[in-house]
Amino acid sequence: MKSQARTAVVVGGASGMGKATAERLAELGTKVAILDLPRSDGAVVAKELGHGSTFHPCDVTDPAGVERALQAAVESLGRLHIAVNTAGGGVSQRTLSKTGPHSLDAFRSVIDLNLIGTFNLNRLQAWHMSQNEPVDGERGVIINTSSIAAFEGQIGQVAYTAAKAGIAGMALTMARDLGSLGIRVVAIAPSLFATGATSRIPDNMVADLTRDAAFPRRMGRPDEYATLALAIIETQMLNGSTIRLDAAQRFGPK
């Protein structure tokens, strides 16, 4: 699917990897709708993007609010061809610590934000895409954000690992579910990227955190995520996979 003259929803598009992807899409003439938290810079980013881009505030843990925001976004776009979902986060807790067992509420909240939030977006995005007239047999492409923690979760990441592994695990099954409609599903699994709080980590700590990478031994840059997202969008044969974006890094236990 060529991104020119297409429409896109970028969830988490007010900052980091989502913002970088929205910017690259807009540069190619794509009309973009940004979904992000009400307190985010989404409105400012949408104005900067131009091309009729819009901002629709929502919290991905609020299913009804997401449905309303996505409906408004699609109405502003006219239709939906591309969905990039980057919203997420986690907590650091061991399964069992000196203070007792992992908080069940904390575990549920991480699953709700990352896994359930992503699936809720996907089912609604796919519905909107299914209304499109196919071009070269294709109606849409969905890109989700997993993590290399899905495969080598570190100590204290049990909730985050479970959530991101679920996103990776959904890719093939969902691609099979939606294949007859011409809708592709791909997940990107980044390593540490310079977004949000991680962008303020001192250089000496970055060197320690990325010591297991082959090359380059640094945090990823949001634009590198965007570059991969655009490649997925424009390459039909990329479907049902989780693509690691990690400089060949494999997380150690801690």
C-alpha positions, 0 to 999 in steps of 0.5 A: 500500500502506497502511503501517498493519497492515503489516510492514517490513524496514529495512536500515541502520535503526539510523541516519540515513535508515533510522532515520528511516524506521523511526520513521515506519513504527512511528508508523503501527503498522507492525511493523518489523525492522531489519537493520544491522551487529552494532556498530550501535545496532539493538537500542536502536532496535528497542526504542524503536520498540516494536510488536514491532519487532526487530533482526537483525545482519548485514553486507550484504556477507555474502550467507549472513549476509544470507539468515539475518538476513532469514529471521529478520526475516520469521519475526519479522514473520510476512510481509514487505510493505515493504523499505527499503534504505539501507545503503551507502558509498564511497571517494574515489579517482580513476581515475588519480592520482599514485600510480597507477591506482584500486585494483581491490579498492577498486572491487570493495568499493564495488560489493559493498557498494552494488550487489551488496548491494542486489540480493541483498537485493532478490531475497530480499525479493521472494521473501518478498513473493511469498508474500503474499496480494495486497491491491488487487493488491499484494504488496509494495514495495521502496525502494532508495537510489541517489544524485545521484552516479549522474548527476553523480558528482564527481571521485574518485567513480567507484566510488560513481557506478558502484554508485549508477548500477547501483541507479538502473538496476535500478529499471525492469527489476526493476519489470518483472520483479516487476510480474506479482506485484504488487511495486513497486520504486522508488529514491530518489536523495538529495543530501547528507544530514545522516547519520553523518559528514556531520552533523558538517560545519561550517556554512561547509563545508555552505554550500560543498557545497550552493551548487549547490542551488536551494532549500533550500541545506542538507543534507537531513534524514533525516526528509525521506527518510522522508517520501518513502519513506512517499509511495512506499509509499502511492502505487501509481502510483510504480513503476520510477522513481528519484526525486531528493531533492536541492533541485534540486542538480546536483553540480559536478566537485568 
